[in-house]
Amino acid sequence: MSDLSYSRDNVVVQTFPNWGAVWGGVFTFIAIWSVFGSLGLGIFASAASPAAQQPVSGMNVGMAIWSIILTIIAMFIAGRATGRLAGVNNSRDGMLHGMIMFGLAVTSALLIVVIGGNAFGSTEIAGSAHNPYVLGIFADLGWALFVSLFLGWLAALGGAASSHRELPQPAAQGQVRHA
């Protein structure tokens, strides 16, 4: 990453991403998302009816809503953690750290899903790829993923931007500041 330069009170300030803070936010997101995602999966999967013609008809809507809300909350908390750990002094640097954390968290989560999917072996859905029911489930999941990632991105930026610390104001001339 390149450095970020801006001017404050006629002084050029250069900041660099705090990678420890970014990774801390990523691990915070993955921890919250995986624990409560598993809870939601357990709750909504127990509602599925395997003997029915369409066994997951209500499960996909509930799981979509759960994943959207969970991603927003997890990204906001991870963004706050990233901004706090980075010790940013303004919302601009906080948003930069939140954006980097979001990108790394999404990449890490997708990598975990792909590795986890490969660990269980391949599932054969090619024969049912033209089934309207299967296509409907994939369409619902695609939209839920888009909405949760978009709102999660905004939550990560907002969480990181709102966690900045105010810089101490310089003492007025003639006053002595004691430590």
NORSUL-V257977 format. One record per residue. N is the residue number from 1. RES is the residue in one letter. SS is DSSP state (h for helix, s for strand, l for the rest). PSI is psi as a letter, one per 20 degrees, with the letter a starting at -180 (NA if undefined). OMEGA is omega as a letter, one per 30 degrees, with the letter a starting at -180 (NA if undefined). Layout:
BEGIN
N & RES & SS & PSI & OMEGA
N & RES & SS & PSI & OMEGA
END
This chain:
BEGIN
1 & M & l & q & l
2 & S & l & r & a
3 & D & l & r & a
4 & L & s & p & a
5 & S & s & q & l
6 & Y & s & r & a
7 & S & s & p & l
8 & R & s & p & a
9 & D & l & l & l
10 & N & l & k & l
11 & V & s & p & l
12 & V & s & p & a
13 & V & s & p & l
14 & Q & s & p & l
15 & T & s & q & l
16 & F & l & q & l
17 & P & l & p & l
18 & N & l & n & a
19 & W & h & h & l
20 & G & h & g & l
21 & A & h & h & l
22 & V & h & g & l
23 & W & h & h & l
24 & G & h & g & l
25 & G & h & h & l
26 & V & h & g & a
27 & F & h & h & l
28 & T & h & g & l
29 & F & h & g & a
30 & I & h & h & l
31 & A & h & g & a
32 & I & h & g & a
33 & W & h & g & a
34 & S & h & g & a
35 & V & h & g & a
36 & F & h & h & l
37 & G & h & h & l
38 & S & h & h & l
39 & L & h & g & l
40 & G & h & g & l
41 & L & h & g & l
42 & G & h & g & a
43 & I & h & g & a
44 & F & h & h & l
45 & A & h & h & l
46 & S & l & i & l
47 & A & l & i & a
48 & A & l & q & l
49 & S & l & o & a
50 & P & l & h & a
51 & A & l & i & a
52 & A & l & r & l
53 & Q & l & g & l
54 & Q & l & n & a
55 & P & l & h & a
56 & V & l & k & a
57 & S & l & g & l
58 & G & l & h & a
59 & M & h & h & a
60 & N & h & h & l
61 & V & h & g & l
62 & G & h & g & l
63 & M & h & h & l
64 & A & h & g & l
65 & I & h & g & l
66 & W & h & g & a
67 & S & h & h & l
68 & I & h & g & a
69 & I & h & g & a
70 & L & h & g & a
71 & T & h & g & l
72 & I & h & g & a
73 & I & h & g & a
74 & A & h & h & l
75 & M & h & h & l
76 & F & h & g & l
77 & I & h & g & l
78 & A & h & h & l
79 & G & h & g & l
80 & R & h & g & l
81 & A & h & g & l
82 & T & h & g & a
83 & G & h & g & l
84 & R & h & g & a
85 & L & h & h & a
86 & A & h & i & a
87 & G & l & k & a
88 & V & l & q & a
89 & N & l & i & l
90 & N & l & r & a
91 & S & h & h & l
92 & R & h & g & l
93 & D & h & h & l
94 & G & h & g & l
95 & M & h & h & l
96 & L & h & g & l
97 & H & h & h & l
98 & G & h & h & l
99 & M & h & g & l
100 & I & h & g & l
101 & M & h & g & l
102 & F & h & g & a
103 & G & h & g & a
104 & L & h & h & l
105 & A & h & g & l
106 & V & h & g & l
107 & T & h & g & l
108 & S & h & g & l
109 & A & h & g & l
110 & L & h & h & l
111 & L & h & g & l
112 & I & h & g & l
113 & V & h & g & a
114 & V & h & g & l
115 & I & h & g & l
116 & G & h & h & l
117 & G & h & h & l
118 & N & h & h & l
119 & A & h & h & a
120 & F & l & i & a
121 & G & l & r & a
122 & S & l & q & l
123 & T & l & q & a
124 & E & l & o & l
125 & I & l & j & a
126 & A & h & h & a
127 & G & h & h & a
128 & S & h & j & a
129 & A & l & h & a
130 & H & l & j & l
131 & N & l & p & a
132 & P & h & h & l
133 & Y & h & g & l
134 & V & h & g & l
135 & L & h & h & l
136 & G & h & g & l
137 & I & h & g & l
138 & F & h & h & l
139 & A & h & g & l
140 & D & h & g & l
141 & L & h & h & l
142 & G & h & g & l
143 & W & h & g & l
144 & A & h & h & l
145 & L & h & g & l
146 & F & h & g & a
147 & V & h & g & a
148 & S & h & h & l
149 & L & h & g & l
150 & F & h & g & l
151 & L & h & h & l
152 & G & h & h & l
153 & W & h & g & l
154 & L & h & h & l
155 & A & h & h & l
156 & A & h & g & l
157 & L & h & g & l
158 & G & h & g & l
159 & G & h & g & a
160 & A & h & h & a
161 & A & h & h & a
162 & S & l & i & a
163 & S & l & j & a
164 & H & l & q & l
165 & R & l & q & l
166 & E & l & p & l
167 & L & l & q & l
168 & P & l & p & l
169 & Q & l & p & l
170 & P & l & q & l
171 & A & l & q & l
172 & A & l & q & a
173 & Q & l & p & l
174 & G & l & i & l
175 & Q & l & q & l
176 & V & l & p & a
177 & R & l & p & a
178 & H & l & q & a
179 & A & l & NA & NA
END
